[in-house]
Each structure stands twice: as structure tokens, then as C-alpha cells.
Amino acid sequence: MEEIDQLILRHLRSTLNLESAQIAERWTGVYPSSKTTPCVIDAPDDATRLVLVTSGSGASTGFGIAHDVFNAW
């Protein structure tokens, strides 16, 4: 992990011509998953929408789902 982090930082400093760049914080995510539905969309009230992609394809489908959710709102 540290070796990969240093490789990424070295490329970042080189690409952006930075004297220094350091990792300030790390985050490990836990992602929702479901065997029965690729997405959960809920409307707990008129002003709120809760959208979870449960299929592992959120980066690929997020903008399309957002478009549909906003159009239906």
C-alpha cells in the first residue's frame, strides 16, 4: 500500500509541478450491495430523495440514475 501511495504521489508532484504533496487522511468505504436490486430509490418526504446503487456500478450508472430521479421529482 505505501509503495503504491508513494508512486501516485511522485506522479502527482511531477505532473502538477509540486514541491510536496502528502496524504492527509485515508478512508475505507463500505458499499451497499444487494442480490435482488441494482438500485434503491426512496422518497422519505417531498424534499428528500435517498438513492443507493447496490450493484457496484455507481460510477458508471450514477449520472443516468440522477437524471431519472431529478426528472421524476
N, C-alpha and C positions, 0 to 999 in steps of 0.2 A: 504494500500500500504506500509506504513512504517513498519508495523508489519511483512509483508512478506519479505521486504528487510532485516530487521534485522535477521530473521530466516535464510535466504540464506547466509548472511554474517557470522553468527555464524557457520553454517555448513562449509563454505569455510575456515574460520580460523581454525576450528578443523581438517578438512581433510588435509589441507596443512601445519598444524602446524605453523600458522602465528600469530604474536603478535597482529597485527592490519590489517584491510582491510576496506576501506571505499569507498562509492560511490562517484566518482569524477564528474560524469556527467550523466544525463538521456537523453534519446532520445525517441521520439514518432514518429513512422513511419506512412506514408500514403502509402498504397499499391495500385497499379493499379488493376482495375478489369474490366471485360468485360462480357457482356451477350452473345456475339457472337463468341469469340475466346479464347482458353485457353492460347495462347502464341502469341506474336508479334515478328517477326524476320525481321530486316531491314538491308540493306547494303547501307548506305549513300555514301560510296566511297569504293575503293578496299581494303583499310587498316582498315576499321572500320565495326564492327558489333554491332547492338543495339538489345538486347534481353530482353524482358519483359514477365514474366509469369503473366498472368492476371486472373488466376483461383484460386489463393490461395493455390496452391500446389507446389510452387517454391522449397522448401526444399526437397520435395520428387522427383521432376522431373528435377531439375536443372542440375545434372551431366549428365543425358541422353540427355537433350537438348543441353548442352555444347558439348558433344561428337558429336552429329549430326551437329551442327553449325561448329565446327572445321573441321570435315571431309568434309563438303561442301565448305569450304573457299578456 
